Amino acid sequence: MKRLKSIDDFKALQGLIIADRDPSISTIVIPAGTCGQASGANDLMRITKRELLAKGLTDKIHLRITGCHGFCEMEPSVLIEPQGTFYPKVSIEDMVRIVEAIEKGEVLEDLFFVDPETGVAVEKQDDIPFFKKQVRTILARNERVDPIRIHNYIESGGYSALAGVLTNGKPKWVVEQVKSSGLRGRGGAGFSTGLKWEMLAGQSNGHGKFLVCNADEGDPGAYMDRSVLEGNPHSIIEGMIIGAYGTGATEGVVYVRNEYPLAIKHLVIALGQARGLGLLSDDILGTGFSFDIKIVRGAGAFVCGEETALIRSIEGKMGEPRQRPPFPVQKGIDGRPTAINNVETWANIPIIIGDGAQQFAKIGTKGNSGTKIFSLVGKIKNTGLVEVPMGITIGEIVYDIGGGPVDKAKIKAVQTGGPSGGCIPAQKFDLPIDYDSLIEAGSIMGSGGMIVMDENTCMVDVAKYFMNFLKDESCGKCLTCRKGTQRMYEILDDISKGQATLEHLELLEELAEVVKDTTMCGLGQTAPNPVLSTIRYFHDEYIEHIKNKRCPAGVCKELITYFINENCTGCMVCLRDCPEGAITGEKKELHVIDPSKCIKCGVCKSVCKFDAVDVN
């Protein structure tokens, strides 16, 4: 790889790459992020390469391996460009047929996505309901680039924003553009990115400054940052280089959890390629500007999502938060000024600089510009990553994009913001997605997790689950966080077992407010959100558990009993599958569950095809 010595060299290379491209040639695009590979994308890649080589089609049909496109529910999937044809849940046999169809200039209608609402087969990806209401500025780029081929990124316009910044030669202009865009940090708190950069730029540069990409995504059910890092690592690298030029930073760090092996692999390759071309490290594109990035692998501690704890971890110390001020932009890594933004924030920087701040600000709402990526999971038809304009309502995401509930049970609530977020009930689904509205509703934006829950979900059990997670992840530095989260979990456990009183519920709410007001870092301050939001919106469920010793959702084991009703056909499936031998009965006769042996695992209900098992 020849090192580029000037901006003109870069432009010449980009021109050659683009000129060599023939947009009329069909390209098979296979998303192979973690979700795709887990679903069988590697087999599709292998078969496609074999078919193209065997048929001598490598010059007529191209293959591009990319990161996640977002529709994880339909993996492994295939996208055909430039036609835009989308094939979901593709098998090995299907892949052979797809190659043959492209060769003949045909499409396979029997493999199209079928809209579950209308029953109509949809060919084009953009016409599928899951994609229709999205505004995909970041995720759409995943489709256009192979994450381990820098020339592919350059071909799609990559590093053009950096070249423009270096040509402009005005660091203050970069900061002003980010400020004018209205971009707020996508990692949780929503602080103005441009203001943070302005503060860093104003710090003395005597001993150097740091920029950090926080890729320590610890929320259960959240995988936005992982997918962007896997699918387009060069966008983060370019964003950080632009940020370094604007703020005067000299060193960069990507702090990524070790549980993301594919993201780390692609990032290592991308960093090596950027250095090899002269886009990173010393004398970038011959401008005299130098900046380099290193990777620090985190051990997966949730508290290290907090800035000061993350800094201590980078320094090789225990990940504990410290009191602020001084803030990281004043005193961060090794005592030097440090600015931290998450993966999605950095990925937005090349877009802002390339398209212009005003264009970026047109998307979203006042004070909440741009798009936000959410991982939409839970009791919903269409799970995956969705990128939507800020200001869209929860209902639009859940029903228009997510497709609504999976089964007959109605959707009850959505939990946003990860373990430190809150549960928002269905009657408030007209709430717009923005930082301030979610806080007012008792939740937070967080990094972008969105878990959908239906009527079969017990809200007491949900609060108990997240409090169990938070008590284990508390660093223990604050007494109120260390003991408060533990005591809240214990009270929730008693409520779920029918062993609590109304006085316990009052104590739980009071304790939650104390933890919220007295802990030092963001983890402790937001830890009570699951408790406070569920008490606020689902108070009647708590009362049912306490006064009537009943779990309305049929989840809390100590408060439920399984029994077999008259729908039983005596098929004996539940009898054979019961792990404790608690079910008796003859073939073609009504079966009976012995409550003294039943461990309430729910296997009988899950295997019964005749709706013959009820929960009391």
KELO-338329 format. One line per 3 residues: their letters; for each residue x, y, z of C-alpha. Coordinates in nm, 3 decimals. Layout:
KELO-338329
A) X/Y/Z | ...
//
This chain:
KELO-338329
MKR) 0.000/0.000/0.000 | 0.163/0.322/-0.118 | 0.167/0.607/0.134
LKS) -0.010/0.923/0.016 | 0.212/1.228/0.059 | -0.039/1.505/-0.010
IDD) -0.409/1.590/-0.033 | -0.372/1.588/-0.411 | -0.241/1.232/-0.392
FKA) -0.553/1.134/-0.200 | -0.786/1.301/-0.451 | -0.603/1.133/-0.738
LQG) -0.637/0.792/-0.571 | -1.005/0.848/-0.505 | -1.056/0.950/-0.866
LII) -0.889/0.632/-0.991 | -1.096/0.413/-0.758 | -1.423/0.575/-0.867
ADR) -1.329/0.565/-1.236 | -1.259/0.193/-1.206 | -1.612/0.129/-1.077
DPS) -1.889/0.019/-1.311 | -2.219/0.097/-1.133 | -2.417/-0.114/-1.382
IST) -2.255/-0.440/-1.268 | -2.475/-0.637/-1.029 | -2.330/-0.675/-0.682
IVI) -2.433/-0.936/-0.428 | -2.420/-0.772/-0.085 | -2.408/-1.009/0.213
PAG) -2.431/-0.854/0.561 | -2.189/-1.044/0.782 | -2.190/-0.870/1.117
TCG) -2.211/-1.077/1.433 | -2.585/-1.136/1.386 | -2.542/-1.231/1.020
QAS) -2.259/-1.472/1.088 | -2.453/-1.633/1.374 | -2.742/-1.691/1.132
GAN) -2.534/-1.846/0.853 | -2.386/-1.560/0.648 | -2.049/-1.735/0.631
DLM) -2.208/-2.026/0.445 | -2.368/-1.786/0.197 | -2.032/-1.617/0.137
RIT) -1.866/-1.953/0.072 | -2.137/-2.071/-0.169 | -2.145/-1.740/-0.356
KRE) -1.769/-1.740/-0.412 | -1.784/-2.102/-0.527 | -2.066/-2.034/-0.775
LLA) -1.909/-1.718/-0.918 | -1.575/-1.894/-0.971 | -1.727/-2.212/-1.110
KGL) -1.940/-2.021/-1.361 | -1.669/-1.768/-1.450 | -1.886/-1.475/-1.339
TDK) -1.640/-1.278/-1.126 | -1.622/-1.001/-1.388 | -1.998/-0.991/-1.442
IHL) -2.123/-1.021/-1.084 | -1.941/-0.869/-0.786 | -1.956/-0.973/-0.422
RIT) -1.938/-0.736/-0.126 | -1.920/-0.851/0.234 | -2.047/-0.585/0.473
GCH) -2.147/-0.529/0.833 | -2.501/-0.539/0.969 | -2.777/-0.367/0.765
GFC) -3.014/-0.358/1.061 | -3.289/-0.610/0.983 | -3.145/-0.875/1.215
EME) -3.476/-1.063/1.230 | -3.432/-1.156/0.861 | -3.070/-1.274/0.871
PSV) -2.901/-1.419/0.680 | -3.015/-1.182/0.409 | -2.889/-1.076/0.066
LIE) -2.918/-0.740/-0.109 | -2.868/-0.710/-0.485 | -2.737/-0.378/-0.615
PQG) -2.809/-0.160/-0.803 | -3.154/-0.318/-0.834 | -3.222/-0.293/-0.459
TFY) -3.371/-0.645/-0.448 | -3.385/-0.785/-0.095 | -3.394/-1.155/-0.009
PKV) -3.454/-1.246/0.360 | -3.359/-1.562/0.548 | -3.160/-1.704/0.258
SIE) -3.058/-2.071/0.264 | -2.759/-2.229/0.089 | -2.989/-2.368/-0.179
DMV) -3.149/-2.024/-0.221 | -2.805/-1.867/-0.270 | -2.730/-2.094/-0.566
RIV) -3.058/-1.993/-0.724 | -2.993/-1.623/-0.661 | -2.661/-1.636/-0.847
EAI) -2.829/-1.812/-1.140 | -3.112/-1.555/-1.143 | -2.871/-1.259/-1.149
EKG) -2.682/-1.422/-1.437 | -3.008/-1.443/-1.634 | -3.126/-1.096/-1.534
EVL) -3.417/-1.238/-1.335 | -3.555/-1.210/-0.982 | -3.690/-1.483/-0.755
EDL) -4.035/-1.373/-0.643 | -4.078/-1.672/-0.414 | -3.785/-1.545/-0.202
FFV) -3.916/-1.190/-0.159 | -4.003/-1.052/0.183 | -4.375/-1.098/0.253
DPE) -4.545/-0.816/0.446 | -4.721/-0.995/0.736 | -4.993/-0.726/0.748
TGV) -5.093/-0.734/0.379 | -4.953/-1.069/0.265 | -4.796/-0.891/-0.033
AVE) -4.446/-0.989/-0.150 | -4.208/-0.689/-0.153 | -3.902/-0.686/-0.379
KQD) -3.722/-0.360/-0.298 | -3.555/-0.313/0.038 | -3.670/0.049/0.064
DIP) -4.036/-0.059/0.021 | -4.029/-0.295/0.320 | -4.217/-0.142/0.618
FFK) -3.919/-0.197/0.848 | -3.709/0.041/0.636 | -3.975/0.286/0.513
KQV) -3.989/0.521/0.814 | -3.618/0.509/0.888 | -3.373/0.783/0.794
RTI) -3.054/0.581/0.754 | -2.756/0.815/0.735 | -2.513/0.593/0.928
LAR) -2.652/0.241/0.879 | -2.698/0.292/0.504 | -2.322/0.335/0.475
NER) -2.276/-0.014/0.618 | -2.432/-0.147/0.297 | -2.187/0.038/0.075
VDP) -1.856/-0.064/0.231 | -1.658/-0.374/0.306 | -1.519/-0.290/0.652
IRI) -1.176/-0.440/0.583 | -1.120/-0.270/0.246 | -1.019/0.095/0.277
HNY) -1.045/0.150/-0.100 | -1.412/0.054/-0.073 | -1.462/0.322/0.193
IES) -1.278/0.582/-0.017 | -1.487/0.487/-0.322 | -1.806/0.567/-0.128
GGY) -1.674/0.911/-0.032 | -1.476/0.810/0.273 | -1.201/1.044/0.398
SAL) -1.329/1.318/0.162 | -1.451/1.515/0.465 | -1.103/1.486/0.621
AGV) -0.939/1.601/0.297 | -1.176/1.899/0.290 | -1.093/1.991/0.649
LTN) -0.719/1.973/0.586 | -0.758/2.180/0.269 | -0.962/2.438/0.459
GKP) -0.691/2.457/0.724 | -0.915/2.614/0.991 | -0.954/2.409/1.311
KWV) -1.203/2.659/1.457 | -1.426/2.609/1.154 | -1.448/2.237/1.233
VEQ) -1.565/2.304/1.589 | -1.814/2.566/1.470 | -1.961/2.321/1.218
VKS) -2.015/2.060/1.487 | -2.170/2.322/1.716 | -2.398/2.451/1.439
SGL) -2.514/2.099/1.358 | -2.667/2.065/1.703 | -2.517/1.717/1.745
RGR) -2.560/1.590/2.101 | -2.355/1.301/2.236 | -2.523/0.973/2.150
GGA) -2.378/0.792/2.449 | -2.648/0.881/2.699 | -2.635/1.225/2.860
GFS) -2.686/1.415/2.534 | -2.429/1.687/2.602 | -2.348/1.917/2.309
TGL) -2.060/1.763/2.113 | -1.953/2.097/1.968 | -1.944/2.262/2.310
KWE) -1.735/1.976/2.449 | -1.490/2.011/2.158 | -1.476/2.389/2.207
MLA) -1.381/2.341/2.571 | -1.110/2.090/2.475 | -0.975/2.321/2.205
GQS) -0.944/2.596/2.467 | -0.722/2.386/2.693 | -0.345/2.422/2.696
NGH) -0.167/2.187/2.457 | 0.158/2.176/2.653 | 0.152/1.802/2.718
GKF) -0.094/1.693/2.451 | -0.465/1.612/2.452 | -0.666/1.294/2.415
LVC) -0.974/1.200/2.216 | -1.154/0.883/2.321 | -1.411/0.671/2.142
NAD) -1.624/0.497/2.404 | -1.720/0.160/2.255 | -1.788/0.004/2.595
EGD) -2.152/-0.074/2.520 | -2.281/-0.247/2.830 | -2.661/-0.227/2.813
PGA) -2.837/-0.566/2.792 | -3.002/-0.589/2.450 | -2.800/-0.302/2.299
YMD) -2.560/-0.357/2.008 | -2.568/-0.035/1.804 | -2.206/0.067/1.862
RSV) -2.082/-0.286/1.802 | -2.256/-0.303/1.465 | -2.128/0.035/1.347
LEG) -1.774/-0.051/1.457 | -1.795/-0.389/1.283 | -1.951/-0.252/0.966
NPH) -1.774/0.080/0.912 | -1.467/0.129/1.135 | -1.319/0.387/0.899
SII) -1.608/0.625/0.972 | -1.506/0.632/1.339 | -1.139/0.673/1.248
EGM) -1.216/0.959/1.008 | -1.441/1.125/1.265 | -1.170/1.109/1.531
IIG) -0.903/1.251/1.296 | -1.133/1.541/1.209 | -1.202/1.593/1.579
AYG) -0.831/1.591/1.655 | -0.766/1.855/1.391 | -1.041/2.076/1.530
TGA) -0.944/2.045/1.898 | -0.566/2.012/1.878 | -0.566/1.658/2.018
TEG) -0.255/1.452/1.959 | -0.357/1.102/2.072 | -0.669/0.893/2.030
VVY) -0.803/0.587/2.210 | -1.081/0.349/2.114 | -1.198/0.185/2.437
VRN) -1.380/-0.130/2.327 | -1.503/-0.422/2.532 | -1.317/-0.745/2.476
EYP) -1.646/-0.927/2.408 | -1.655/-0.765/2.062 | -1.397/-0.975/1.874
LAI) -1.525/-0.899/1.523 | -1.537/-0.524/1.591 | -1.183/-0.534/1.728
KHL) -1.060/-0.738/1.431 | -1.206/-0.495/1.178 | -1.082/-0.193/1.372
VIA) -0.726/-0.330/1.389 | -0.728/-0.387/1.012 | -0.876/-0.044/0.942
LGQ) -0.621/0.135/1.161 | -0.337/-0.045/0.981 | -0.478/0.048/0.642
ARG) -0.524/0.415/0.740 | -0.166/0.434/0.864 | -0.038/0.262/0.551
LGL) -0.203/0.522/0.328 | -0.078/0.814/0.535 | -0.423/0.906/0.669
LSD) -0.321/0.841/1.028 | -0.009/0.882/1.243 | 0.267/1.132/1.150
DIL) 0.240/1.410/0.890 | -0.108/1.315/0.766 | -0.128/1.371/0.388
GTG) 0.185/1.586/0.408 | 0.013/1.862/0.606 | 0.234/1.841/0.914
FSF) -0.068/1.741/1.123 | -0.013/1.425/1.329 | -0.258/1.209/1.518
DIK) -0.271/0.839/1.598 | -0.521/0.601/1.757 | -0.464/0.300/1.980
IVR) -0.705/0.034/2.104 | -0.764/-0.035/2.473 | -0.973/-0.342/2.550
GAG) -1.212/-0.322/2.842 | -1.317/-0.614/3.059 | -1.688/-0.538/3.027
AFV) -1.757/-0.345/3.349 | -2.081/-0.150/3.311 | -1.950/0.135/3.527
CGE) -1.674/0.200/3.272 | -1.937/0.355/3.050 | -1.906/0.653/3.288
ETA) -1.636/0.893/3.165 | -1.412/0.917/3.469 | -1.429/0.540/3.535
LIR) -1.342/0.478/3.170 | -1.041/0.709/3.201 | -0.912/0.521/3.504
SIE) -0.950/0.193/3.317 | -0.750/0.331/3.022 | -0.480/0.431/3.271
GKM) -0.465/0.070/3.392 | -0.644/0.136/3.721 | -0.966/0.001/3.868
GEP) -1.264/0.144/3.684 | -1.411/0.369/3.951 | -1.565/0.712/3.890
RQR) -1.421/1.020/4.057 | -1.575/1.343/4.171 | -1.612/1.623/3.918
PPF) -1.484/1.894/3.872 | -1.224/1.882/3.732 | -1.399/1.753/3.422
PVQ) -1.222/1.524/3.174 | -1.177/1.810/2.926 | -0.970/1.978/3.198
KGI) -0.798/1.677/3.351 | -0.843/1.337/3.193 | -0.606/1.058/3.087
DGR) -0.273/1.097/3.267 | -0.390/1.439/3.384 | -0.420/1.568/3.026
PTA) -0.731/1.727/2.868 | -0.959/1.454/2.729 | -1.283/1.451/2.531
INN) -1.492/1.134/2.516 | -1.766/1.054/2.263 | -1.926/0.724/2.174
VET) -1.912/0.531/1.846 | -2.232/0.673/1.698 | -2.126/1.030/1.775
WAN) -1.793/0.985/1.596 | -1.965/0.820/1.298 | -2.177/1.135/1.256
IPI) -1.875/1.367/1.222 | -1.780/1.284/0.858 | -2.149/1.323/0.766
IIG) -2.171/1.667/0.929 | -1.848/1.791/0.771 | -1.920/1.631/0.432
DGA) -2.285/1.735/0.393 | -2.271/2.055/0.598 | -2.398/2.142/0.946
QQF) -2.718/2.299/0.819 | -2.812/1.990/0.619 | -2.755/1.772/0.926
AKI) -2.964/2.004/1.144 | -3.262/1.973/0.907 | -3.317/1.619/1.034
GTK) -3.481/1.582/1.374 | -3.620/1.860/1.589 | -3.495/2.181/1.745
GNS) -3.240/2.098/2.013 | -3.239/1.733/1.903 | -3.099/1.722/1.551
GTK) -2.992/1.427/1.339 | -3.080/1.060/1.366 | -3.052/0.806/1.647
IFS) -2.987/0.433/1.619 | -3.186/0.203/1.847 | -3.160/-0.170/1.898
LVG) -3.524/-0.275/1.884 | -3.567/-0.606/2.066 | -3.819/-0.794/2.276
KIK) -4.182/-0.894/2.212 | -4.202/-0.741/1.866 | -4.219/-0.878/1.510
NTG) -3.928/-0.693/1.353 | -3.620/-0.693/1.573 | -3.299/-0.523/1.468
LVE) -3.124/-0.190/1.444 | -3.337/0.108/1.345 | -3.209/0.455/1.260
VPM) -3.477/0.720/1.295 | -3.494/1.100/1.305 | -3.499/1.252/1.650
GIT) -3.853/1.350/1.740 | -4.021/1.039/1.599 | -4.269/0.889/1.844
IGE) -4.224/0.564/2.032 | -4.544/0.435/1.870 | -4.409/0.489/1.519
IVY) -4.099/0.285/1.605 | -4.290/0.006/1.778 | -4.581/-0.034/1.536
DIG) -4.478/0.114/1.199 | -4.116/-0.007/1.198 | -4.129/-0.287/1.453
GGP) -4.454/-0.431/1.320 | -4.628/-0.450/1.659 | -4.665/-0.750/1.890
VDK) -4.551/-1.099/1.797 | -4.857/-1.281/1.929 | -5.208/-1.195/2.048
AKI) -5.082/-1.032/2.368 | -5.088/-0.653/2.349 | -4.774/-0.447/2.396
KAV) -4.760/-0.312/2.750 | -4.445/-0.098/2.768 | -4.107/-0.009/2.625
QTG) -3.790/0.013/2.827 | -3.540/0.268/2.695 | -3.191/0.361/2.804
GPS) -3.064/0.025/2.924 | -3.063/-0.085/3.289 | -3.050/0.278/3.400
GGC) -3.349/0.369/3.187 | -3.718/0.355/3.261 | -4.028/0.169/3.145
IPA) -4.271/0.379/2.942 | -4.631/0.247/2.920 | -4.822/0.199/2.594
QKF) -5.054/0.490/2.671 | -4.756/0.724/2.640 | -4.634/0.593/2.304
DLP) -4.713/0.928/2.144 | -4.408/1.059/2.330 | -4.142/1.197/2.092
IDY) -3.797/1.041/2.108 | -3.567/1.314/2.235 | -3.345/1.359/2.538
DSL) -3.569/1.597/2.733 | -3.901/1.418/2.673 | -3.762/1.083/2.787
IEA) -3.616/1.232/3.105 | -3.949/1.399/3.183 | -4.120/1.062/3.137
GSI) -3.885/0.901/3.391 | -3.646/0.735/3.147 | -3.335/0.829/2.950
MGS) -3.210/0.799/2.593 | -2.904/0.604/2.701 | -2.697/0.458/2.422
GGM) -3.011/0.343/2.240 | -3.147/0.018/2.376 | -3.522/-0.028/2.329
IVM) -3.684/-0.338/2.478 | -4.051/-0.400/2.394 | -4.264/-0.581/2.654
DEN) -4.614/-0.726/2.618 | -4.890/-0.822/2.863 | -4.705/-1.142/2.954
TCM) -4.428/-0.932/3.111 | -4.437/-0.864/3.485 | -4.315/-0.510/3.555
VDV) -4.207/-0.600/3.908 | -3.996/-0.877/3.762 | -3.849/-0.633/3.506
AKY) -3.747/-0.387/3.779 | -3.602/-0.678/3.979 | -3.401/-0.802/3.678
FMN) -3.241/-0.465/3.610 | -3.176/-0.395/3.976 | -3.001/-0.731/4.004
FLK) -2.781/-0.627/3.711 | -2.710/-0.283/3.857 | -2.622/-0.405/4.206
DES) -2.370/-0.646/4.057 | -2.223/-0.375/3.833 | -2.197/-0.107/4.102
CGK) -1.830/-0.032/4.164 | -1.905/0.000/4.536 | -1.739/0.336/4.587
CLT) -2.060/0.508/4.705 | -2.236/0.358/5.007 | -2.578/0.464/4.881
CRK) -2.520/0.297/4.545 | -2.349/-0.012/4.683 | -2.604/-0.082/4.957
GTQ) -2.898/0.104/4.807 | -2.914/-0.102/4.487 | -2.873/-0.420/4.692
RMY) -3.154/-0.326/4.931 | -3.383/-0.223/4.644 | -3.325/-0.562/4.483
EIL) -3.406/-0.740/4.812 | -3.735/-0.550/4.849 | -3.829/-0.624/4.487
DDI) -3.748/-0.990/4.546 | -3.978/-0.994/4.850 | -4.256/-0.829/4.649
SKG) -4.219/-1.085/4.370 | -4.256/-1.363/4.628 | -4.560/-1.211/4.796
QAT) -4.365/-1.151/5.116 | -4.378/-0.770/5.123 | -4.617/-0.515/5.276
LEH) -4.733/-0.172/5.163 | -4.474/-0.027/5.400 | -4.206/-0.206/5.196
LEL) -4.335/-0.038/4.881 | -4.313/0.303/5.047 | -3.961/0.221/5.164
LEE) -3.863/0.110/4.812 | -3.975/0.439/4.660 | -3.808/0.645/4.932
LAE) -3.484/0.450/4.899 | -3.487/0.496/4.521 | -3.512/0.874/4.562
VVK) -3.224/0.875/4.812 | -2.996/0.674/4.579 | -3.088/0.904/4.292
DTT) -3.001/1.219/4.490 | -2.690/1.112/4.680 | -2.473/0.896/4.455
MCG) -2.170/1.039/4.276 | -2.179/0.915/3.917 | -2.436/0.871/3.644
LGQ) -2.475/0.498/3.707 | -2.591/0.550/4.066 | -2.802/0.855/3.983
TAP) -2.998/0.668/3.717 | -3.002/0.324/3.882 | -3.343/0.387/4.048
NPV) -3.512/0.464/3.714 | -3.646/0.108/3.657 | -3.798/0.113/4.006
LST) -3.939/0.466/3.998 | -4.083/0.434/3.647 | -4.254/0.101/3.712
IRY) -4.401/0.227/4.041 | -4.515/0.544/3.861 | -4.687/0.372/3.569
FHD) -4.760/0.021/3.697 | -4.843/0.083/4.062 | -5.143/-0.152/4.042
EYI) -4.912/-0.446/3.962 | -4.715/-0.383/4.278 | -5.040/-0.371/4.478
EHI) -5.154/-0.701/4.324 | -4.829/-0.868/4.430 | -4.844/-0.725/4.783
KNK) -5.213/-0.732/4.878 | -5.353/-1.015/4.667 | -5.035/-1.226/4.644
RCP) -5.093/-1.247/4.270 | -4.874/-1.184/3.963 | -5.111/-1.058/3.688
AGV) -4.864/-1.156/3.413 | -4.814/-1.505/3.553 | -4.437/-1.469/3.582
CKE) -4.336/-1.461/3.949 | -4.297/-1.829/4.037 | -4.391/-1.811/4.404
LIT) -4.725/-1.653/4.316 | -4.842/-1.879/4.034 | -4.974/-2.232/3.987
YFI) -4.982/-2.432/3.664 | -5.285/-2.649/3.589 | -5.420/-2.837/3.288
NEN) -5.765/-2.745/3.157 | -6.028/-2.933/2.956 | -5.855/-2.853/2.625
CTG) -5.611/-3.134/2.704 | -5.619/-3.410/2.438 | -5.394/-3.646/2.628
CMV) -5.119/-3.625/2.368 | -4.863/-3.679/2.648 | -4.612/-3.425/2.510
CLR) -4.611/-3.222/2.834 | -4.583/-3.543/3.040 | -4.273/-3.654/2.849
DCP) -4.109/-3.309/2.856 | -4.170/-3.224/3.223 | -3.822/-3.230/3.385
EGA) -3.959/-3.321/3.730 | -4.217/-3.585/3.638 | -4.488/-3.365/3.790
ITG) -4.748/-3.453/3.523 | -4.951/-3.773/3.524 | -5.226/-3.911/3.300
EKK) -5.311/-4.173/3.042 | -5.298/-4.130/2.666 | -5.602/-3.944/2.528
ELH) -5.715/-3.858/2.883 | -5.699/-3.535/3.081 | -5.358/-3.491/3.246
VID) -5.292/-3.353/3.596 | -5.004/-3.148/3.741 | -4.886/-3.230/4.093
PSK) -4.818/-2.888/4.253 | -4.582/-3.040/4.511 | -4.347/-3.155/4.235
CIK) -4.396/-2.866/3.991 | -4.097/-2.628/3.976 | -4.293/-2.379/3.761
CGV) -4.043/-2.388/3.476 | -4.316/-2.335/3.216 | -4.204/-2.618/2.987
CKS) -4.552/-2.772/2.983 | -4.712/-2.448/2.868 | -4.449/-2.384/2.602
VCK) -4.480/-2.733/2.443 | -4.859/-2.760/2.455 | -5.018/-2.708/2.111
FDA) -5.377/-2.706/2.238 | -5.366/-2.414/2.486 | -5.441/-2.664/2.759
VDV) -5.202/-2.531/3.025 | -5.312/-2.228/3.228 | -5.139/-2.021/3.490
N) -5.336/-1.920/3.795
//
